[in-house]
Amino acid sequence: MQRLVKSLENRSRIFLIAIATLIIVAVGFVDFVTGFETSFSIFYLLAIGLAAWFVSRNFAVFISILSVAVSLAGDLARGAHFSSPIIPVWNALILLAFYLVVVWLLARLRSFNNYLEAQVRQRTAALSEEIAERERLERELLDISEREQRRIGQDLHDSLGQQLTGATLAGQVLEEKLAALNLPLAADANKVVELVEEGINLSRGLAKGLSPVEMDADGLMLALEEYADNTSKLFKVACRFECDSPVLIHDPATAGHLYRIAQEATGNAIKHGQAKNILIRLEVGEENTVLSIQDDGAGLPEPLPKPRGMGLRIMAHRSTMIGGTFSAQRAATGGTLVVCELRVEPPSKKPHRE
């Protein structure tokens, strides 16, 4: 029924007027053939309803008058006799009044339906704008967060790192002076130097964690490779990174989100899945770039709980922010498979840096 209504709404007014007229002619012919003893007045409502709903109220009034005229003419042509000439006129007026009431009701219903459709379109447009604005704000917040992390990482590397390096040099000078005087405090000074050097290494690690991806197009590959090595050393697991051909991401924000997705998925595999083997894979096809993280851990529960965990929601949100698609499911061989797929520009011929 809805398909028929939509199909009629897409037709031209001339076509609908022709259809309504043909219905009047067809019903009038059947009414004439069956004689005046049988009434077909109800069937004229097909044309009247069509005219009132899809054409206009005025045309529906015209069709109503035409229906009454055709019905009355058919009865008279078949030899209908009335005791008074007022009777057929009265019957025609009653029938016309009934048709006009139907026209008025349909016109009011059509007007109310149009009003509801307009309200739905208006609220849908407002909701779409609100969703778009919300996504824009979320994207901006993530971008600001990434920029602030990079800024803090640079400050740690440049400011704090330099200060600690200066303190190390001063400590070394002090150690040399104390050693030249054969004072036992030289060993304590050496210990202070070692502690400061550990602080330098710690600040560099923090800076690297806050800004892991270099701004170059191949920065994501290098960052994921280094992350896999560090993860293997820190957590005593076999974490590997595979990238058969160069995958160049020219947008730093996109590269940063992909890195964070890999970081979150790997962290979940170690903390929640108790995985011992993790494979981070980055590959590019003719149209899409795919980042996948597969582990041999406990895997995701089936079905997934609602609402999903914060980590899954964050990864899915990051994927949406860069125009990608995200999925997390049980791998065929056990464990969990996390995939982020997005459309990017074709890879360059630039060779992969070692």
C-alpha positions as a Python dict, from the first residue, in 0.01 Angstrom:
ca = {
    (1, 'M'): (0, 0, 0),
    (2, 'Q'): (276, 241, 90),
    (3, 'R'): (455, 163, -238),
    (4, 'L'): (136, 240, -432),
    (5, 'V'): (93, 571, -248),
    (6, 'K'): (456, 668, -313),
    (7, 'S'): (420, 570, -678),
    (8, 'L'): (109, 786, -719),
    (9, 'E'): (273, 1079, -542),
    (10, 'N'): (554, 1071, -797),
    (11, 'R'): (312, 1087, -1090),
    (12, 'S'): (224, 1412, -1268),
    (13, 'R'): (-103, 1594, -1200),
    (14, 'I'): (-220, 1540, -1558),
    (15, 'F'): (-175, 1163, -1520),
    (16, 'L'): (-371, 1160, -1193),
    (17, 'I'): (-651, 1373, -1342),
    (18, 'A'): (-674, 1131, -1633),
    (19, 'I'): (-689, 830, -1399),
    (20, 'A'): (-966, 988, -1189),
    (21, 'T'): (-1165, 1071, -1501),
    (22, 'L'): (-1127, 718, -1636),
    (23, 'I'): (-1250, 576, -1305),
    (24, 'I'): (-1563, 794, -1330),
    (25, 'V'): (-1623, 677, -1686),
    (26, 'A'): (-1569, 310, -1597),
    (27, 'V'): (-1795, 318, -1288),
    (28, 'G'): (-2058, 518, -1478),
    (29, 'F'): (-2059, 262, -1759),
    (30, 'V'): (-2103, -28, -1516),
    (31, 'D'): (-2373, 169, -1332),
    (32, 'F'): (-2556, 226, -1662),
    (33, 'V'): (-2527, -138, -1771),
    (34, 'T'): (-2658, -282, -1442),
    (35, 'G'): (-2962, -54, -1441),
    (36, 'F'): (-3104, 194, -1194),
    (37, 'E'): (-3210, -76, -948),
    (38, 'T'): (-2847, -133, -843),
    (39, 'S'): (-2648, 159, -696),
    (40, 'F'): (-2275, 200, -758),
    (41, 'S'): (-2248, 535, -581),
    (42, 'I'): (-1987, 406, -334),
    (43, 'F'): (-1743, 320, -615),
    (44, 'Y'): (-1723, 681, -730),
    (45, 'L'): (-1534, 743, -406),
    (46, 'L'): (-1225, 585, -567),
    (47, 'A'): (-1193, 874, -808),
    (48, 'I'): (-1298, 1128, -545),
    (49, 'G'): (-1039, 1001, -295),
    (50, 'L'): (-769, 998, -563),
    (51, 'A'): (-851, 1356, -660),
    (52, 'A'): (-871, 1484, -301),
    (53, 'W'): (-547, 1320, -184),
    (54, 'F'): (-317, 1353, -482),
    (55, 'V'): (-449, 1646, -692),
    (56, 'S'): (-642, 1919, -507),
    (57, 'R'): (-959, 1990, -313),
    (58, 'N'): (-1116, 2190, -597),
    (59, 'F'): (-1061, 1910, -843),
    (60, 'A'): (-1209, 1665, -592),
    (61, 'V'): (-1522, 1886, -569),
    (62, 'F'): (-1545, 1884, -948),
    (63, 'I'): (-1510, 1503, -955),
    (64, 'S'): (-1784, 1478, -688),
    (65, 'I'): (-2023, 1686, -899),
    (66, 'L'): (-1929, 1486, -1208),
    (67, 'S'): (-1991, 1159, -1022),
    (68, 'V'): (-2337, 1268, -914),
    (69, 'A'): (-2417, 1386, -1265),
    (70, 'V'): (-2299, 1062, -1427),
    (71, 'S'): (-2486, 849, -1174),
    (72, 'L'): (-2808, 1047, -1218),
    (73, 'A'): (-2777, 1054, -1596),
    (74, 'G'): (-2723, 679, -1606),
    (75, 'D'): (-3034, 612, -1398),
    (76, 'L'): (-3248, 842, -1614),
    (77, 'A'): (-3110, 688, -1932),
    (78, 'R'): (-3209, 340, -1811),
    (79, 'G'): (-3566, 455, -1756),
    (80, 'A'): (-3581, 535, -1388),
    (81, 'H'): (-3918, 691, -1295),
    (82, 'F'): (-3985, 911, -993),
    (83, 'S'): (-4320, 1024, -854),
    (84, 'S'): (-4191, 1379, -837),
    (85, 'P'): (-3910, 1564, -1020),
    (86, 'I'): (-3790, 1686, -684),
    (87, 'I'): (-3691, 1332, -572),
    (88, 'P'): (-3394, 1279, -811),
    (89, 'V'): (-3274, 1631, -737),
    (90, 'W'): (-3298, 1563, -363),
    (91, 'N'): (-3116, 1231, -398),
    (92, 'A'): (-2842, 1394, -604),
    (93, 'L'): (-2796, 1672, -346),
    (94, 'I'): (-2775, 1418, -61),
    (95, 'L'): (-2519, 1213, -254),
    (96, 'L'): (-2323, 1528, -341),
    (97, 'A'): (-2325, 1636, 25),
    (98, 'F'): (-2189, 1295, 123),
    (99, 'Y'): (-1915, 1322, -138),
    (100, 'L'): (-1824, 1675, -27),
    (101, 'V'): (-1797, 1563, 336),
    (102, 'V'): (-1558, 1288, 224),
    (103, 'V'): (-1358, 1545, 24),
    (104, 'W'): (-1337, 1777, 326),
    (105, 'L'): (-1224, 1495, 555),
    (106, 'L'): (-961, 1372, 309),
    (107, 'A'): (-835, 1727, 250),
    (108, 'R'): (-802, 1784, 624),
    (109, 'L'): (-629, 1449, 669),
    (110, 'R'): (-393, 1527, 380),
    (111, 'S'): (-315, 1867, 529),
    (112, 'F'): (-243, 1711, 867),
    (113, 'N'): (-28, 1442, 703),
    (114, 'N'): (173, 1711, 521),
    (115, 'Y'): (216, 1897, 847),
    (116, 'L'): (346, 1583, 1020),
    (117, 'E'): (585, 1510, 732),
    (118, 'A'): (716, 1865, 747),
    (119, 'Q'): (768, 1834, 1121),
    (120, 'V'): (949, 1504, 1076),
    (121, 'R'): (1175, 1653, 808),
    (122, 'Q'): (1243, 1958, 1024),
    (123, 'R'): (1327, 1752, 1332),
    (124, 'T'): (1533, 1508, 1126),
    (125, 'A'): (1731, 1798, 981),
    (126, 'A'): (1779, 1946, 1329),
    (127, 'L'): (1886, 1608, 1465),
    (128, 'S'): (2129, 1562, 1175),
    (129, 'E'): (2277, 1905, 1241),
    (130, 'E'): (2306, 1826, 1610),
    (131, 'I'): (2477, 1495, 1539),
    (132, 'A'): (2713, 1661, 1291),
    (133, 'E'): (2796, 1934, 1543),
    (134, 'R'): (2848, 1676, 1814),
    (135, 'E'): (3082, 1476, 1591),
    (136, 'R'): (3268, 1795, 1501),
    (137, 'L'): (3312, 1882, 1868),
    (138, 'E'): (3426, 1530, 1950),
    (139, 'R'): (3672, 1538, 1663),
    (140, 'E'): (3798, 1877, 1775),
    (141, 'L'): (3838, 1756, 2134),
    (142, 'L'): (4037, 1456, 2017),
    (143, 'D'): (4252, 1675, 1793),
    (144, 'I'): (4312, 1917, 2080),
    (145, 'S'): (4400, 1626, 2307),
    (146, 'E'): (4648, 1490, 2053),
    (147, 'R'): (4803, 1833, 2000),
    (148, 'E'): (4838, 1891, 2373),
    (149, 'Q'): (4997, 1552, 2418),
    (150, 'R'): (5245, 1629, 2142),
    (151, 'R'): (5316, 1970, 2295),
    (152, 'I'): (5373, 1822, 2642),
    (153, 'G'): (5595, 1553, 2488),
    (154, 'Q'): (5802, 1815, 2310),
    (155, 'D'): (5828, 2021, 2629),
    (156, 'L'): (5944, 1714, 2819),
    (157, 'H'): (6202, 1637, 2554),
    (158, 'D'): (6327, 1992, 2497),
    (159, 'S'): (6291, 2165, 2833),
    (160, 'L'): (6306, 1897, 3101),
    (161, 'G'): (6545, 1684, 2897),
    (162, 'Q'): (6787, 1971, 2856),
    (163, 'Q'): (6768, 2060, 3223),
    (164, 'L'): (6840, 1701, 3324),
    (165, 'T'): (7123, 1682, 3071),
    (166, 'G'): (7273, 1996, 3222),
    (167, 'A'): (7238, 1847, 3570),
    (168, 'T'): (7416, 1532, 3447),
    (169, 'L'): (7706, 1732, 3311),
    (170, 'A'): (7732, 1932, 3633),
    (171, 'G'): (7724, 1610, 3834),
    (172, 'Q'): (7998, 1460, 3620),
    (173, 'V'): (8216, 1768, 3673),
    (174, 'L'): (8153, 1746, 4046),
    (175, 'E'): (8238, 1376, 4043),
    (176, 'E'): (8566, 1444, 3863),
    (177, 'K'): (8661, 1717, 4109),
    (178, 'L'): (8582, 1499, 4409),
    (179, 'A'): (8773, 1211, 4253),
    (180, 'A'): (9073, 1436, 4194),
    (181, 'L'): (9070, 1521, 4566),
    (182, 'N'): (9047, 1150, 4654),
    (183, 'L'): (8727, 1214, 4849),
    (184, 'P'): (8485, 925, 4910),
    (185, 'L'): (8196, 1153, 4812),
    (186, 'A'): (8290, 1096, 4448),
    (187, 'A'): (8098, 767, 4454),
    (188, 'D'): (7788, 946, 4584),
    (189, 'A'): (7822, 1203, 4310),
    (190, 'N'): (7845, 922, 4054),
    (191, 'K'): (7525, 774, 4200),
    (192, 'V'): (7349, 1112, 4158),
    (193, 'V'): (7465, 1123, 3796),
    (194, 'E'): (7326, 776, 3735),
    (195, 'L'): (6990, 873, 3887),
    (196, 'V'): (6972, 1185, 3672),
    (197, 'E'): (7053, 978, 3362),
    (198, 'E'): (6769, 743, 3454),
    (199, 'G'): (6546, 1049, 3481),
    (200, 'I'): (6656, 1152, 3131),
    (201, 'N'): (6565, 811, 2993),
    (202, 'L'): (6232, 823, 3176),
    (203, 'S'): (6149, 1170, 3038),
    (204, 'R'): (6238, 1055, 2688),
    (205, 'G'): (6010, 754, 2726),
    (206, 'L'): (5727, 974, 2849),
    (207, 'A'): (5782, 1218, 2564),
    (208, 'K'): (5779, 933, 2315),
    (209, 'G'): (5458, 795, 2461),
    (210, 'L'): (5284, 1131, 2440),
    (211, 'S'): (5397, 1190, 2081),
    (212, 'P'): (5475, 847, 1934),
    (213, 'V'): (5409, 914, 1565),
    (214, 'E'): (5648, 1127, 1365),
    (215, 'M'): (5502, 1387, 1129),
    (216, 'D'): (5645, 1211, 820),
    (217, 'A'): (5416, 998, 601),
    (218, 'D'): (5595, 681, 708),
    (219, 'G'): (5586, 776, 1076),
    (220, 'L'): (5305, 534, 1158),
    (221, 'M'): (5501, 232, 1035),
    (222, 'L'): (5807, 330, 1234),
    (223, 'A'): (5602, 406, 1547),
    (224, 'L'): (5414, 74, 1535),
    (225, 'E'): (5735, -118, 1480),
    (226, 'E'): (5897, 49, 1778),
    (227, 'Y'): (5583, 1, 1987),
    (228, 'A'): (5576, -372, 1912),
    (229, 'D'): (5943, -405, 2016),
    (230, 'N'): (5889, -212, 2339),
    (231, 'T'): (5576, -411, 2422),
    (232, 'S'): (5764, -738, 2379),
    (233, 'K'): (6039, -619, 2615),
    (234, 'L'): (5815, -464, 2880),
    (235, 'F'): (5543, -731, 2906),
    (236, 'K'): (5743, -1040, 2808),
    (237, 'V'): (5510, -1129, 2521),
    (238, 'A'): (5571, -1196, 2152),
    (239, 'C'): (5442, -879, 1987),
    (240, 'R'): (5521, -848, 1616),
    (241, 'F'): (5456, -579, 1359),
    (242, 'E'): (5410, -673, 993),
    (243, 'C'): (5390, -442, 696),
    (244, 'D'): (5460, -609, 363),
    (245, 'S'): (5460, -288, 158),
    (246, 'P'): (5502, 79, 255),
    (247, 'V'): (5188, 236, 399),
    (248, 'L'): (5213, 613, 396),
    (249, 'I'): (4966, 815, 603),
    (250, 'H'): (5003, 1181, 515),
    (251, 'D'): (4754, 1310, 773),
    (252, 'P'): (4917, 1323, 1120),
    (253, 'A'): (4580, 1309, 1296),
    (254, 'T'): (4480, 993, 1108),
    (255, 'A'): (4815, 833, 1185),
    (256, 'G'): (4778, 925, 1551),
    (257, 'H'): (4431, 770, 1578),
    (258, 'L'): (4548, 449, 1411),
    (259, 'Y'): (4841, 427, 1652),
    (260, 'R'): (4613, 477, 1952),
    (261, 'I'): (4377, 206, 1823),
    (262, 'A'): (4668, -37, 1796),
    (263, 'Q'): (4790, 69, 2140),
    (264, 'E'): (4448, 20, 2300),
    (265, 'A'): (4387, -316, 2131),
    (266, 'T'): (4730, -444, 2231),
    (267, 'G'): (4684, -325, 2588),
    (268, 'N'): (4345, -498, 2610),
    (269, 'A'): (4493, -819, 2473),
    (270, 'I'): (4760, -820, 2744),
    (271, 'K'): (4552, -699, 3040),
    (272, 'H'): (4218, -868, 2975),
    (273, 'G'): (4294, -1145, 2728),
    (274, 'Q'): (4618, -1266, 2887),
    (275, 'A'): (4759, -1299, 2535),
    (276, 'K'): (5111, -1428, 2474),
    (277, 'N'): (5130, -1362, 2100),
    (278, 'I'): (5011, -1040, 1936),
    (279, 'L'): (5032, -951, 1569),
    (280, 'I'): (4994, -587, 1459),
    (281, 'R'): (4949, -575, 1084),
    (282, 'L'): (4929, -273, 855),
    (283, 'E'): (4848, -330, 490),
    (284, 'V'): (4724, -131, 195),
    (285, 'G'): (4502, -242, -93),
    (286, 'E'): (4390, -70, -409),
    (287, 'E'): (4137, 144, -220),
    (288, 'N'): (4164, 84, 154),
    (289, 'T'): (4423, 75, 427),
    (290, 'V'): (4367, -187, 696),
    (291, 'L'): (4507, -197, 1048),
    (292, 'S'): (4450, -527, 1228),
    (293, 'I'): (4552, -651, 1573),
    (294, 'Q'): (4517, -1022, 1642),
    (295, 'D'): (4605, -1208, 1961),
    (296, 'D'): (4581, -1557, 2104),
    (297, 'G'): (4421, -1455, 2432),
    (298, 'A'): (4089, -1542, 2592),
    (299, 'G'): (3894, -1357, 2324),
    (300, 'L'): (3581, -1148, 2345),
    (301, 'P'): (3269, -1287, 2516),
    (302, 'E'): (2985, -1392, 2286),
    (303, 'P'): (2760, -1210, 2259),
    (304, 'L'): (2931, -883, 2343),
    (305, 'P'): (2790, -720, 2657),
    (306, 'K'): (2583, -405, 2623),
    (307, 'P'): (2709, -147, 2671),
    (308, 'R'): (3049, -240, 2534),
    (309, 'G'): (3365, -169, 2728),
    (310, 'M'): (3522, 173, 2730),
    (311, 'G'): (3822, 54, 2528),
    (312, 'L'): (3606, -78, 2244),
    (313, 'R'): (3397, 239, 2239),
    (314, 'I'): (3707, 459, 2226),
    (315, 'M'): (3858, 257, 1940),
    (316, 'A'): (3530, 264, 1747),
    (317, 'H'): (3500, 638, 1805),
    (318, 'R'): (3854, 702, 1685),
    (319, 'S'): (3781, 498, 1375),
    (320, 'T'): (3469, 702, 1307),
    (321, 'M'): (3660, 1027, 1350),
    (322, 'I'): (3893, 937, 1063),
    (323, 'G'): (3615, 805, 840),
    (324, 'G'): (3694, 437, 894),
    (325, 'T'): (3502, 125, 988),
    (326, 'F'): (3578, -65, 1306),
    (327, 'S'): (3513, -424, 1410),
    (328, 'A'): (3615, -641, 1703),
    (329, 'Q'): (3537, -1012, 1708),
    (330, 'R'): (3666, -1353, 1800),
    (331, 'A'): (3942, -1464, 1568),
    (332, 'A'): (3897, -1788, 1374),
    (333, 'T'): (4196, -1939, 1555),
    (334, 'G'): (4093, -1806, 1896),
    (335, 'G'): (4169, -1480, 2067),
    (336, 'T'): (4051, -1142, 1941),
    (337, 'L'): (4075, -974, 1602),
    (338, 'V'): (4044, -595, 1592),
    (339, 'V'): (4023, -433, 1248),
    (340, 'C'): (4013, -69, 1143),
    (341, 'E'): (3965, -10, 771),
    (342, 'L'): (3968, 328, 601),
    (343, 'R'): (3994, 473, 255),
    (344, 'V'): (4311, 670, 187),
    (345, 'E'): (4509, 794, -106),
    (346, 'P'): (4717, 535, -298),
    (347, 'P'): (5061, 459, -148),
    (348, 'S'): (5362, 642, -277),
    (349, 'K'): (5665, 474, -431),
    (350, 'K'): (5881, 614, -157),
    (351, 'P'): (6087, 330, -9),
    (352, 'H'): (6035, 222, 349),
    (353, 'R'): (6298, 362, 580),
    (354, 'E'): (6490, 125, 794),
}
